[in-house]
Amino acid sequence: MADLDSKLVGVIGDRTAKVVETTFGYKTLGELLHHYPRRYLVRGELSDIAELKEGDEVTILAEVFSATSRRLHARKGNILEVIVTDGSAKLSLTFFNQAWREKELKVGSQGLFAGKVGVFNGKRQLAHPDYEMIPDGNDVDSAVEEFAGKYLPMYPASAKLPSWKIAQCLELALGALDELDDFMPEEILEKYSYPSLQQALRQLHNPADLDQAALAKARLTFDEAFLLQLLLLERRLELRKLKSTPRVRVSGGLLDKFDAQLPFELTAGQKSVAQEIENDLSAAHPMHRLLQGEVGSGKTIVALRAMLAVIDSGGQAALLAPTEVLANQHLRTIEKLLGSLAQGGMLGSESGATKVTLITGSQNAASRKDSLALAANGDAGIVIGTHALLGDAIVFKDLGLIVVDEQHRFGVEQRDALKSKAINPPHLLVMTATPIPRTVAMTVFGDLDVSTLTELPLGRQPITTHLVPTLEKPTFLDRAWQRIKEEVALGHQAYIVVPRISASDSNDSDIDFLYGEESKDIYSVEELGPELQSGALKGLRVAPLHGRLSTEEKDSTMRAFAAGEIDVLISTTVIEVGVDVANATIMVIMDSDRFGVSQLHQLRGRVGRGTSPGLCLLVTSALPESPARERLDAITKTTDGFELSRIDLEQRREGDVLGANQSGTRSHLRLLRVLRDETLIEQARADAQELITADPELAKHPLLKNELAKIQADSAAEYIDKG
């Protein structure tokens, strides 16, 4: 007999095992048994053929209506055409030089047919489909076990492994399986009336009824949520065991001086989060906190105060930004906020002032040498940089705090590389301006403490968003350019955001297309800029900004725009986060249907940052009833980032929600959906917390401890480690 770790080769045969491994990456019985059905076909209820779409890979349950073989006139051979039906629509199956199949495909018999839907002479067809005929009730001798039940499981399949072949492999696997030890604590199974692991696997792959299958699926989905939450809670306990240098607030230090010179009062939310961070920093174990907040909610001020507290204690802070534009923007913002407090060692600087320095990949040798020296000797209390901060040449005197901006753009290894530059484990603050629904935060960032800023600072102006549908209202685009001219005439500035740098871009290097809509004509910076300068925006000072410009060009352009020397900035998404020009009041986003909901929300947050209200115009040629228009309509109706993030995540694939590693075939998460399964995740979190509080080492639950160890050993679990 076999267990879940047994090799497939000895159970389903060498040749089939090789195909399974090549197709899905499965090597063991357990991996195959966790290949779950997508749905079930009910014997006697034929598939809806009318719903089939060209290009779809399908498996259908249908009845043979007719079978006709004829010779080909143009070349040698014959063609067998079999018509199958569901009673209301028909589908053609074609086989070349395989007339013998007519004996198998008897009129009136039912079967499963798999292939890619094509269209020939206006008729839908499957060419050379794979099929499995279902024996009738009287054909006992040839009846195969996998078709004994009423409910036929349909699996994620491939051309080499159609669904019923996978079902046959699973039938063999279930038959070879010895009695399984269940890792789930008995009290949890009783609490939710879940079946045992062995029962759940059998009932999901071979259910007596759909209720039984649903309960089995619920048990296995809970397994995923529970193990993940347990893993994250264990990670938190491990972090608590690390020894870090406490960074206790110093009276009369830089932080006090900074607070005293602030021209505005912090919001109640900023004060509350600042206190949470202050408490974390003063502890003897490293802080691991996620700071999320709406665009413009004041995360930078909160992070800067944490950095100053660390500097007061004798340490340094590193701010890691994903792009050079954002790193430079952070440098300008922090130097402006600190004023003379950032001029340490200079004539007329404040007593105890520090220095702020920048390290990027494209800075010149002399500048880089100076920055490296300031970081190494400790004179620079704040070191801002891009991935260049991770290089071997970068040395800190005493790195006490790492602040990661837009954390989702950095991998585990990159955060760990920066952590390794500290004497003791440093404190970590990761920030995101993309609001994260609670269960997503609980699932993806469950090892981090989460702080949320929901208020906007006093004086922040509202942003109005309108749709510019060029298909129905082509003249509206002319009005959009007119609105830009009106804003500039009032002394304000404008952004125009486009998806591409140039028309020749095939990979659209500055944007990720998450939704798959295609368009032949997409606006680009290099085409639209000159067109507007010589046409609709003639006379205005228009400048381009995108990722292919040199660092000097990007920096000088942003400085000129901030100084009011440029009226209109036509840019890719390099301005998505961190760019803060209070005088910019209008943004026009071209091909807005090419962007994600959260991305559009981030972009429009660049306007309305001063004393004048902001206006965002979403230009689109998407059809009125399309999913793209639904997304854009949602953006025009609300500025609530948390509501928009849910809409965004609901429309994405689960792999996009959780990160690339989770979408792989060996991922631990196969059934769990973080938005759909909110209640389940919350239950799993509470149960995991209760169990690990009572038994931190899982000494009373050795099977569960072993199951966790397997997941931790799997490379796909690396995404859980937030550094």
Rosetta blueprint (number, residue, H / E / L):
1 M L
2 A E
3 D L
4 L L
5 D L
6 S L
7 K E
8 L L
9 V H
10 G H
11 V H
12 I H
13 G L
14 D H
15 R H
16 T H
17 A H
18 K H
19 V H
20 V H
21 E H
22 T H
23 T H
24 F H
25 G L
26 Y L
27 K L
28 T E
29 L H
30 G H
31 E H
32 L H
33 L H
34 H L
35 H L
36 Y L
37 P L
38 R L
39 R E
40 Y E
41 L E
42 V E
43 R L
44 G L
45 E L
46 L L
47 S L
48 D L
49 I H
50 A H
51 E H
52 L L
53 K L
54 E L
55 G L
56 D L
57 E E
58 V E
59 T E
60 I E
61 L E
62 A E
63 E E
64 V E
65 F E
66 S E
67 A E
68 T E
69 S E
70 R E
71 R E
72 L L
73 H L
74 A L
75 R L
76 K L
77 G L
78 N E
79 I E
80 L E
81 E E
82 V E
83 I E
84 V E
85 T E
86 D L
87 G L
88 S L
89 A L
90 K E
91 L E
92 S E
93 L E
94 T E
95 F E
96 F E
97 N L
98 Q L
99 A H
100 W H
101 R H
102 E H
103 K H
104 E L
105 L L
106 K L
107 V L
108 G L
109 S L
110 Q E
111 G E
112 L E
113 F E
114 A E
115 G E
116 K E
117 V E
118 G E
119 V E
120 F E
121 N L
122 G L
123 K E
124 R E
125 Q E
126 L E
127 A E
128 H L
129 P L
130 D E
131 Y E
132 E E
133 M E
134 I L
135 P L
136 D L
137 G L
138 N L
139 D L
140 V L
141 D L
142 S L
143 A L
144 V L
145 E H
146 E H
147 F H
148 A L
149 G L
150 K L
151 Y E
152 L E
153 P E
154 M E
155 Y L
156 P L
157 A L
158 S L
159 A L
160 K L
161 L L
162 P L
163 S H
164 W H
165 K H
166 I H
167 A H
168 Q H
169 C H
170 L H
171 E H
172 L H
173 A H
174 L H
175 G H
176 A H
177 L E
178 D L
179 E L
180 L L
181 D L
182 D L
183 F L
184 M L
185 P L
186 E H
187 E H
188 I H
189 L H
190 E H
191 K H
192 Y H
193 S L
194 Y L
195 P L
196 S L
197 L H
198 Q H
199 Q H
200 A H
201 L H
202 R H
203 Q H
204 L H
205 H H
206 N L
207 P L
208 A L
209 D L
210 L H
211 D H
212 Q H
213 A H
214 A H
215 L H
216 A H
217 K H
218 A H
219 R H
220 L H
221 T H
222 F H
223 D H
224 E H
225 A H
226 F H
227 L H
228 L H
229 Q H
230 L H
231 L H
232 L H
233 L H
234 E H
235 R H
236 R H
237 L H
238 E H
239 L H
240 R H
241 K H
242 L L
243 K L
244 S L
245 T L
246 P L
247 R L
248 V L
249 R L
250 V L
251 S L
252 G L
253 G L
254 L H
255 L H
256 D H
257 K H
258 F H
259 D H
260 A H
261 Q H
262 L L
263 P L
264 F L
265 E L
266 L L
267 T L
268 A H
269 G H
270 Q H
271 K H
272 S H
273 V H
274 A H
275 Q H
276 E H
277 I H
278 E H
279 N H
280 D H
281 L H
282 S L
283 A L
284 A L
285 H L
286 P L
287 M L
288 H E
289 R E
290 L E
291 L E
292 Q E
293 G E
294 E L
295 V L
296 G L
297 S L
298 G L
299 K H
300 T H
301 I H
302 V H
303 A H
304 L H
305 R H
306 A H
307 M H
308 L H
309 A H
310 V H
311 I H
312 D H
313 S L
314 G L
315 G L
316 Q E
317 A E
318 A E
319 L E
320 L E
321 A L
322 P L
323 T L
324 E H
325 V H
326 L H
327 A H
328 N H
329 Q H
330 H H
331 L H
332 R H
333 T H
334 I H
335 E H
336 K H
337 L H
338 L H
339 G H
340 S H
341 L H
342 A H
343 Q E
344 G L
345 G L
346 M L
347 L L
348 G L
349 S L
350 E L
351 S L
352 G L
353 A L
354 T L
355 K E
356 V E
357 T E
358 L E
359 I E
360 T L
361 G L
362 S L
363 Q L
364 N L
365 A H
366 A H
367 S H
368 R H
369 K H
370 D H
371 S H
372 L H
373 A H
374 L H
375 A H
376 A H
377 N H
378 G L
379 D L
380 A E
381 G E
382 I E
383 V E
384 I E
385 G E
386 T L
387 H H
388 A H
389 L H
390 L H
391 G L
392 D L
393 A L
394 I L
395 V L
396 F L
397 K L
398 D L
399 L E
400 G E
401 L E
402 I E
403 V E
404 V E
405 D E
406 E L
407 Q H
408 H H
409 R H
410 F L
411 G L
412 V H
413 E H
414 Q H
415 R H
416 D H
417 A H
418 L H
419 K H
420 S L
421 K L
422 A L
423 I L
424 N L
425 P L
426 P L
427 H E
428 L E
429 L E
430 V E
431 M E
432 T E
433 A L
434 T L
435 P L
436 I L
437 P L
438 R H
439 T H
440 V H
441 A H
442 M H
443 T H
444 V H
445 F L
446 G L
447 D L
448 L L
449 D E
450 V E
451 S E
452 T E
453 L E
454 T L
455 E L
456 L L
457 P L
458 L L
459 G L
460 R L
461 Q L
462 P L
463 I E
464 T E
465 T E
466 H E
467 L E
468 V E
469 P E
470 T L
471 L L
472 E L
473 K L
474 P L
475 T H
476 F H
477 L H
478 D H
479 R H
480 A H
481 W H
482 Q H
483 R H
484 I H
485 K H
486 E H
487 E H
488 V H
489 A H
490 L L
491 G L
492 H L
493 Q E
494 A E
495 Y E
496 I E
497 V E
498 V L
499 P L
500 R E
501 I L
502 S L
503 A L
504 S L
505 D L
506 S L
507 N L
508 D L
509 S L
510 D L
511 I L
512 D L
513 F L
514 L L
515 Y L
516 G L
517 E L
518 E L
519 S L
520 K L
521 D L
522 I L
523 Y L
524 S E
525 V H
526 E H
527 E H
528 L H
529 G H
530 P H
531 E H
532 L H
533 Q H
534 S L
535 G L
536 A L
537 L L
538 K L
539 G L
540 L L
541 R L
542 V E
543 A E
544 P E
545 L E
546 H L
547 G L
548 R L
549 L L
550 S L
551 T H
552 E H
553 E H
554 K H
555 D H
556 S H
557 T H
558 M H
559 R H
560 A H
561 F H
562 A H
563 A L
564 G L
565 E L
566 I L
567 D L
568 V E
569 L E
570 I E
571 S E
572 T L
573 T H
574 V H
575 I H
576 E L
577 V L
578 G L
579 V L
580 D L
581 V L
582 A L
583 N L
584 A E
585 T E
586 I E
587 M E
588 V E
589 I E
590 M L
591 D L
592 S H
593 D H
594 R H
595 F L
596 G L
597 V H
598 S H
599 Q H
600 L H
601 H H
602 Q H
603 L H
604 R H
605 G L
606 R L
607 V L
608 G L
609 R L
610 G L
611 T L
612 S L
613 P L
614 G E
615 L E
616 C E
617 L E
618 L E
619 V E
620 T E
621 S L
622 A L
623 L L
624 P L
625 E L
626 S L
627 P H
628 A H
629 R H
630 E H
631 R H
632 L H
633 D H
634 A H
635 I H
636 T H
637 K H
638 T L
639 T L
640 D L
641 G H
642 F H
643 E H
644 L H
645 S H
646 R H
647 I H
648 D H
649 L H
650 E H
651 Q H
652 R L
653 R L
654 E H
655 G H
656 D H
657 V H
658 L H
659 G L
660 A H
661 N H
662 Q H
663 S H
664 G L
665 T L
666 R L
667 S L
668 H L
669 L L
670 R L
671 L L
672 L L
673 R L
674 V L
675 L L
676 R L
677 D L
678 E H
679 T H
680 L H
681 I H
682 E H
683 Q H
684 A H
685 R H
686 A H
687 D H
688 A H
689 Q H
690 E H
691 L H
692 I H
693 T H
694 A H
695 D L
696 P L
697 E L
698 L L
699 A L
700 K L
701 H L
702 P H
703 L H
704 L H
705 K H
706 N H
707 E H
708 L H
709 A H
710 K H
711 I H
712 Q H
713 A H
714 D L
715 S H
716 A H
717 A H
718 E H
719 Y H
720 I H
721 D L
722 K L
723 G L
